[in-house]
């Protein structure tokens, strides 16, 4: 009888954890969608504010506690910072985002970092960045074009 109660207790606990995680993911999606809408409307400060707010959520705190940085969030913050003209900070965010295991996100982060380097007239390092992008995605037309 005790085994059944223990199994039920564990299942209830796991169910509650999954519900809480799902609610966190849902709120993250809503915030990201709002940030994208703000960017499309030219409200870059509001987009950045929403994304920075996301960094303080329980889900993000849990990810950081587990040693997992949210690379997509770093990438999106980098995009907002770039649009605001804060290239130095944006480059730091893209560098963090490029540490992801997701090859597509890594390529996008490296590409944007290389663009910032090119804007800063650091063409040698920008070219190296574009080469890294092409190593990940050889069909990236923009990286090929910028490398020329």
C-alpha positions as CSV (number, residue, x, y, z in Angstrom):
1,X,0.0,0.0,0.0
2,X,2.9,2.4,0.8
3,X,4.4,1.8,-2.7
4,X,1.1,3.0,-4.3
5,X,1.0,6.1,-2.2
6,X,4.7,6.9,-3.0
7,X,4.2,6.4,-6.7
8,X,1.1,8.6,-6.7
9,X,3.0,11.2,-4.7
10,X,5.9,11.2,-7.2
11,X,3.5,11.3,-10.2
12,X,1.6,14.3,-8.7
13,X,4.9,16.1,-8.0
14,X,6.1,15.5,-11.5
15,X,2.8,16.7,-12.9
16,X,3.0,19.9,-10.9
17,X,6.6,20.4,-12.1
18,X,5.6,19.9,-15.8
19,X,2.6,22.3,-15.4
20,X,4.9,25.0,-13.8
21,X,7.5,24.5,-16.5
22,X,4.8,24.8,-19.2
23,X,3.5,28.0,-17.7
24,X,7.0,29.4,-17.7
25,X,7.6,28.4,-21.4
26,X,4.2,30.0,-22.3
27,X,5.0,33.3,-20.6
28,X,8.4,33.3,-22.3
29,X,6.8,32.8,-25.7
30,X,4.4,35.7,-25.0
31,X,7.3,38.0,-24.0
32,X,9.3,37.0,-27.0
33,X,6.3,37.7,-29.3
34,X,5.8,41.1,-27.7
35,X,9.5,41.9,-28.2
36,X,9.2,40.9,-31.9
37,X,6.1,43.1,-32.3
38,X,7.9,46.0,-30.6
39,X,10.9,45.6,-33.0
40,X,8.6,45.6,-36.0
41,X,7.0,48.8,-34.8
42,X,10.3,50.4,-34.2
43,X,10.0,50.4,-30.4
44,X,13.4,49.0,-29.7
45,X,13.6,50.3,-26.1
46,X,10.4,48.5,-25.2
47,X,11.6,45.3,-26.9
48,X,14.9,45.4,-25.0
49,X,13.1,46.1,-21.7
50,X,10.8,43.1,-22.2
51,X,13.7,40.8,-23.1
52,X,15.8,42.0,-20.1
53,X,12.7,41.4,-17.9
54,X,12.7,37.8,-19.2
55,X,16.2,37.3,-17.8
56,X,14.7,37.7,-14.3
57,X,11.9,35.1,-14.6
58,X,11.9,32.0,-12.5
59,X,12.4,29.8,-15.6
60,X,15.5,31.7,-16.7
61,X,16.8,31.6,-13.1
62,X,16.3,27.9,-13.0
63,X,18.2,27.5,-16.3
64,X,21.1,29.6,-15.0
65,X,21.1,27.6,-11.8
66,X,21.5,24.5,-13.9
67,X,24.3,26.1,-15.8
68,X,22.4,26.6,-19.0
69,X,22.5,30.1,-20.4
70,X,19.5,30.9,-22.7
71,X,21.3,31.5,-26.0
72,X,18.2,32.5,-27.9
73,X,17.4,35.2,-25.3
74,X,21.0,36.5,-25.5
75,X,20.6,36.6,-29.3
76,X,17.4,38.5,-29.2
77,X,18.8,41.0,-26.8
78,X,21.8,41.4,-29.1
79,X,19.4,42.2,-32.0
80,X,17.6,44.8,-30.0
81,X,20.8,46.4,-28.9
82,X,22.1,46.5,-32.5
83,X,18.9,48.3,-33.6
84,X,19.5,50.8,-30.8
85,X,23.1,51.3,-32.0
86,X,24.7,49.8,-28.9
87,X,27.1,47.6,-30.9
88,X,29.6,47.0,-28.2
89,X,27.1,45.4,-25.8
90,X,25.3,43.7,-28.7
91,X,28.6,42.0,-29.8
92,X,29.0,40.6,-26.2
93,X,25.4,39.2,-26.4
94,X,26.1,37.6,-29.8
95,X,29.3,36.1,-28.5
96,X,27.3,34.5,-25.7
97,X,24.7,33.3,-28.1
98,X,27.3,31.7,-30.4
99,X,28.2,29.3,-27.6
100,X,25.0,27.4,-28.2
101,X,24.8,23.8,-29.6
102,X,22.1,24.9,-32.0
103,X,24.0,25.3,-35.3
104,X,21.4,27.7,-36.9
105,X,21.4,30.0,-33.9
106,X,25.2,29.8,-33.7
107,X,25.5,30.8,-37.3
108,X,23.2,33.7,-36.9
109,X,25.0,35.0,-33.8
110,X,28.4,34.7,-35.5
111,X,27.0,36.4,-38.6
112,X,25.7,39.4,-36.6
113,X,28.9,39.6,-34.6
114,X,30.9,39.7,-37.9
115,X,28.6,42.4,-39.2
116,X,29.3,44.5,-36.1
117,X,33.1,44.0,-36.6
118,X,32.7,45.1,-40.3
119,X,30.9,48.2,-39.2
120,X,33.7,48.9,-36.8
121,X,36.1,48.5,-39.8
122,X,37.7,45.4,-38.3
123,X,37.6,43.6,-41.7
124,X,40.1,40.8,-40.8
125,X,38.1,39.6,-37.8
126,X,34.8,40.1,-39.7
127,X,36.1,37.9,-42.5
128,X,37.0,35.2,-40.0
129,X,33.5,35.4,-38.5
130,X,31.9,35.0,-42.0
131,X,34.2,32.0,-42.6
132,X,33.0,30.4,-39.4
133,X,29.4,31.0,-40.5
134,X,30.1,29.3,-43.8
135,X,31.7,26.3,-42.0
136,X,28.4,25.8,-40.2
137,X,26.1,26.7,-43.1
138,X,27.9,26.6,-46.5
139,X,24.8,27.9,-48.3
140,X,24.6,31.2,-46.3
141,X,24.4,33.6,-49.2
142,X,24.8,36.8,-47.1
143,X,27.9,35.5,-45.4
144,X,29.4,34.6,-48.8
145,X,28.4,38.0,-50.2
146,X,29.9,39.9,-47.2
147,X,33.1,37.8,-47.4
148,X,33.7,39.0,-51.0
